[in-house]
């Protein structure tokens, strides 16, 4: 039987100031990789420093999770920035996280855009190319973590940027392969049993059932849980348990890369 392995990642470090968001430390034992907010859509220097420290203690692959400069909108609002401007904001944010990693003798594994930037780059070739370029320019060894089948994946492969495709365990899909908008009441999956059984099929068969019942093919090597999902901890625990029972190995992102 062919061995099945997958990375399990989560977006973390999204608290800032007096505001607390997510279940980072409780989640870490169930993950293999993390994407740490870099201060412009969420996070702050103290949170970044603490999150890096804890992630290293759990031997997790650490990625930067930069987004649009939009604290009020949590990076989920589209901003009218040019690809050149986006590249500068990415370098700024990733550089900040790399500073904390250097001090704590860690290494950056990957970059995953956040929120509106991620969704826009999934369908915008020019923006996707800019993101793939900046990942390569910062460090050719870095991985771009991108939505399965997206423009980011296509543009990264065109220029030789390392890329890993991801899918989402706690989000519903539309029949065209896009994620159901967060404004929709069924955008998020909160039931641990549903999420884990769904994740198992996704990993074993590389497909997912859309909200309308359609089965969509998915090619991916990383599965994402959103740290700000109120049920993230229960979902992660249930998914890891079912994966273990079915012989699926959870490995860090850098062990799945092309």
C-alpha positions as CSV (number, residue, x, y, z in Angstrom):
1,X,0.0,0.0,0.0
2,X,1.3,3.4,-0.9
3,X,2.2,5.6,2.1
4,X,0.0,8.7,2.4
5,X,1.4,11.8,4.0
6,X,0.2,15.4,4.4
7,X,1.1,18.6,6.1
8,X,-1.4,20.0,8.6
9,X,-1.0,23.8,8.9
10,X,-2.7,26.6,10.6
11,X,-2.7,30.4,10.5
12,X,-1.5,31.6,13.9
13,X,-0.1,34.6,15.8
14,X,-3.1,36.7,15.0
15,X,-3.5,38.3,18.4
16,X,-2.2,41.9,18.9
17,X,-2.1,44.3,21.8
18,X,-4.9,43.5,24.3
19,X,-6.8,41.5,21.7
20,X,-6.6,37.7,21.8
21,X,-7.5,35.5,18.9
22,X,-7.2,31.8,18.3
23,X,-5.9,28.8,20.2
24,X,-2.3,28.8,19.1
25,X,-0.5,27.0,21.9
26,X,-3.3,24.4,22.3
27,X,-3.2,23.8,18.5
28,X,0.5,23.3,18.2
29,X,0.7,19.7,19.3
30,X,-1.6,18.7,16.4
31,X,0.1,20.6,13.6
32,X,3.2,20.1,11.5
33,X,3.5,23.7,10.1
34,X,2.3,27.2,11.1
35,X,1.8,30.4,9.2
36,X,2.6,33.4,11.5
37,X,0.9,36.7,11.1
38,X,3.5,39.5,10.4
39,X,1.9,42.6,12.0
40,X,0.0,44.3,9.2
41,X,-3.3,42.4,9.2
42,X,-2.8,40.9,12.7
43,X,-0.1,40.2,15.1
44,X,2.4,42.5,16.7
45,X,6.1,42.2,17.6
46,X,5.5,40.6,21.1
47,X,3.1,38.1,19.7
48,X,5.4,37.3,16.8
49,X,8.3,36.7,19.1
50,X,6.3,34.4,21.4
51,X,4.7,32.5,18.6
52,X,8.1,31.8,16.9
53,X,9.5,30.6,20.3
54,X,6.6,28.2,20.9
55,X,6.6,26.9,17.3
56,X,10.3,26.1,17.5
57,X,9.7,24.2,20.8
58,X,7.2,22.0,18.9
59,X,9.6,21.6,15.9
60,X,7.0,23.0,13.5
61,X,7.8,24.3,10.1
62,X,7.5,28.1,10.3
63,X,6.0,30.2,7.6
64,X,5.3,33.9,7.2
65,X,1.6,34.9,6.8
66,X,1.7,38.4,5.3
67,X,-1.4,40.2,4.2
68,X,-2.8,43.6,3.2
69,X,-2.0,46.4,5.6
70,X,-5.5,46.3,7.1
71,X,-5.8,45.7,10.9
72,X,-9.3,47.0,11.0
73,X,-10.5,44.6,8.4
74,X,-8.2,41.7,9.5
75,X,-6.7,41.7,6.0
76,X,-10.0,40.4,4.5
77,X,-10.7,43.6,2.4
78,X,-9.3,44.0,-1.0
79,X,-7.0,47.0,-1.3
80,X,-6.1,48.8,-4.5
81,X,-2.4,48.1,-4.4
82,X,-0.2,47.6,-7.4
83,X,1.8,44.4,-7.7
84,X,5.0,46.5,-7.0
85,X,3.4,47.8,-3.8
86,X,2.3,44.3,-2.8
87,X,5.9,43.0,-3.2
88,X,7.2,45.8,-1.0
89,X,4.7,45.0,1.7
90,X,5.5,41.3,1.5
91,X,9.3,41.9,1.9
92,X,8.6,44.2,4.9
93,X,6.5,41.7,6.7
94,X,8.5,38.6,5.9
95,X,11.7,40.4,6.9
96,X,10.2,41.2,10.3
97,X,9.5,37.5,11.0
98,X,12.9,36.4,9.7
99,X,14.4,38.8,12.3
100,X,12.7,36.9,15.1
101,X,13.7,33.6,13.6
102,X,17.3,34.6,13.3
103,X,17.5,35.7,17.0
104,X,15.9,32.4,18.1
105,X,18.1,30.4,15.7
106,X,15.2,29.2,13.6
107,X,14.6,29.1,9.8
108,X,11.8,30.3,7.6
109,X,10.2,27.5,5.7
110,X,7.5,29.1,3.6
111,X,5.3,32.1,2.8
112,X,1.5,32.0,2.6
113,X,-0.4,35.2,1.8
114,X,-3.4,36.0,4.0
115,X,-7.1,36.7,3.4
116,X,-8.0,39.0,0.6
117,X,-4.5,39.0,-0.8
118,X,-4.5,35.2,-1.0
119,X,-7.9,35.1,-2.6
120,X,-7.2,37.8,-5.1
121,X,-3.8,36.2,-6.1
122,X,-5.6,32.9,-6.6
123,X,-7.3,34.4,-9.7
124,X,-5.1,37.4,-10.7
125,X,-2.1,36.2,-12.8
126,X,-0.2,39.5,-12.4
127,X,-0.6,39.6,-8.6
128,X,0.2,35.9,-8.4
129,X,3.4,36.4,-10.4
130,X,4.5,39.2,-8.1
131,X,4.0,37.0,-5.1
132,X,5.9,34.1,-6.6
133,X,8.7,36.4,-7.6
134,X,9.1,37.9,-4.2
135,X,9.2,34.5,-2.5
136,X,12.0,33.5,-4.9
137,X,13.8,36.8,-4.5
138,X,13.8,36.6,-0.7
139,X,15.2,33.1,-0.7
140,X,15.0,30.5,-3.6
141,X,14.7,27.8,-1.0
142,X,11.5,29.1,0.4
143,X,8.1,27.5,-0.4
144,X,5.0,29.4,-1.6
145,X,2.0,27.8,0.1
146,X,-1.0,28.4,-2.3
147,X,-4.5,27.3,-2.9
148,X,-4.8,24.1,-5.0
149,X,-5.1,24.9,-8.7
150,X,-4.8,28.6,-8.3
151,X,-2.9,31.2,-10.3
152,X,-0.3,31.4,-7.6
153,X,0.5,27.7,-8.2
154,X,0.6,28.3,-12.0
155,X,2.8,31.4,-11.9
156,X,5.2,29.9,-9.3
157,X,5.8,26.8,-11.5
158,X,6.4,29.0,-14.6
159,X,9.3,30.8,-12.9
160,X,10.6,28.0,-10.8
161,X,9.5,29.1,-7.4
162,X,9.0,26.1,-5.1
163,X,5.3,25.7,-4.3
164,X,3.0,23.4,-2.3
165,X,-0.7,23.3,-3.0
166,X,-3.1,23.4,0.0
167,X,-6.8,22.6,0.6
168,X,-9.0,23.6,3.6
169,X,-10.4,21.2,6.1
170,X,-12.7,23.8,7.8
171,X,-14.1,25.7,4.8
172,X,-16.8,24.8,2.3
173,X,-16.1,24.9,-1.4
174,X,-18.2,26.1,-4.3
175,X,-18.8,23.9,-7.4
176,X,-16.2,26.0,-9.4
177,X,-13.5,25.1,-6.8
178,X,-13.5,28.5,-5.0
179,X,-14.1,28.8,-1.3
180,X,-17.6,29.7,-0.2
181,X,-17.4,33.4,0.8
182,X,-17.1,34.0,4.6
183,X,-20.3,36.1,4.4
184,X,-22.2,32.8,3.7
185,X,-23.7,31.1,6.8
186,X,-22.1,27.8,5.7
187,X,-18.7,29.1,4.9
188,X,-17.1,27.5,7.9
189,X,-17.3,23.9,9.1
190,X,-17.5,23.6,12.8
191,X,-18.4,20.0,13.5
192,X,-15.3,17.9,14.3
193,X,-16.8,14.7,13.0
194,X,-17.8,16.2,9.7
195,X,-14.5,18.0,9.3
196,X,-12.3,15.0,10.1
197,X,-14.3,12.6,7.9
198,X,-14.2,15.2,5.1
199,X,-10.5,15.7,5.6
200,X,-9.9,11.9,5.4
201,X,-11.6,11.7,2.0
202,X,-9.8,14.8,0.8
203,X,-6.4,13.3,1.6
204,X,-7.1,9.7,0.5
205,X,-9.0,10.5,-2.7
206,X,-7.8,14.1,-3.6
207,X,-11.3,15.4,-4.0
208,X,-13.9,17.4,-2.0
209,X,-17.6,17.7,-2.0
210,X,-18.9,21.2,-2.8
211,X,-21.8,22.8,-1.0
212,X,-24.1,21.8,-3.9
213,X,-23.1,18.2,-3.7
214,X,-20.7,18.2,-6.6
215,X,-17.4,16.4,-6.2
216,X,-14.4,18.5,-7.2
217,X,-10.9,17.1,-7.8
218,X,-8.2,18.6,-5.6
219,X,-4.4,18.2,-5.9
220,X,-2.8,19.1,-2.6
221,X,-0.1,18.2,-0.1
222,X,-1.1,20.5,2.8
223,X,-4.3,20.8,4.7
224,X,-5.2,24.1,6.5
225,X,-7.1,24.8,9.6
226,X,-7.9,28.4,10.5
227,X,-6.6,29.3,13.9
228,X,-9.4,31.9,14.3
229,X,-12.1,29.2,13.8
230,X,-13.8,29.0,17.3
231,X,-13.7,25.2,16.9
232,X,-10.2,24.9,15.6
233,X,-8.8,22.9,18.6
234,X,-11.6,20.3,18.4
235,X,-11.2,20.0,14.7
236,X,-7.5,19.5,14.9
237,X,-7.7,16.9,17.6
238,X,-10.4,15.0,15.6
239,X,-8.5,15.1,12.3
240,X,-5.2,13.9,13.8
241,X,-7.0,11.1,15.5
242,X,-8.7,9.9,12.3
243,X,-5.5,10.3,10.3
244,X,-3.6,8.2,12.8
245,X,-6.3,5.5,12.7
246,X,-6.1,5.3,8.9
247,X,-2.3,5.3,8.6
248,X,-1.9,8.9,7.3
249,X,1.4,10.5,8.3
250,X,1.4,14.2,9.2
251,X,4.7,15.8,8.2
252,X,6.1,19.3,8.0
253,X,5.5,21.3,4.9
254,X,9.1,21.3,3.7
255,X,8.9,17.5,3.5
256,X,6.1,17.7,1.0
257,X,7.6,20.2,-1.4
258,X,8.4,19.6,-5.0
